Amino acid sequence: MNYAVVLSLEAVEDVLRITVACKSKTAVTDASKRLQLALQDDPSDAGEHLSEGLCYIDREPLRAFFTIDVDEMIVEIVSVKQV
């Protein structure tokens, strides 16, 4: 079963800011797609748990912080940082 992966407004803004600042815009776009694909199948296995339901996953040059709603089958990427 696939999870729906959604980005919060803050995460969208983060990705846009990183894309503008990064020399390789293609790398950021590709990493964003790879993050979302990795979280669709089994998000708890794809990422690392931090605390209180917050997890993270890395796909160079991005690190996404996300939460999982198992009942609704939704992964929300709440913020994105450059690694």
N, C-alpha and C positions, 0 to 999 in steps of 0.2 A: 504494500500500500504506500502510495506517495503522499508526503506531506506537502501542503501548500506553503511556499516560502514567500513572505511579505517583508518589505522594508519599511521601517518607520520613517517619518519625515526627516528626523535627525540623521538616520543612516543614508538616506538619499542625498542630503546636503553634504555629509561626510565624503561620499563617493565623488560627488561633483567637485568638491574642494580639492581632494587628492588628485583627481584627474587633471584639473587645471594646473596644479603645481608640479605634477610629475612630467619628466621628460618623455617617458614612453606611455602615451595615453592608451595605446593598444594593450599594454601589459595590465593596466588597471581595469580596462573593460573585460579582458579575458579572465582576470582573477575574479572579478565580480560574478561572471557567469559560472566559473568553476565552483565558487562558494555556494551559489544557489543550487547547482546540480548535486553537490556533495550532501547538502542538507535535505534533499527531497526524500531519499530512501530511508535512512536510519540516522537522524540527526544526533541522537545521544551517542552513537558509536563513532560518528564522523568528527565530533568535537570533543573538547575537554571541559569538564565541569569546573567552575570557579567557586561559586557559593550562591546559596539561596535561589537556585533555579537558573542562574546565569552561566552560560557556557561560552566558549570561544572556539574559533577555527581559523587556521592560517592557510592562505593561498597567496604566495608572494605576488605582489608586494602588499597585500592586504591582510588584516586581522579583523574578523567580524565577531561581534558579541551578540549572542542570541538567546532567546527563550523558546521553550517548547510547550505547546498546549497539546498534550496527548489526546485528550477527549475530542478536541475539534480538529486534530491532525493539522495544526498550523505551527510553523516555525516563524518567529518574528526576529529579524535582524534589527537590533535596537541601535547599534552604532558600529562604525567602521573606522579603523585606524590604519595608518601606514606603518609597515614593519621594516 
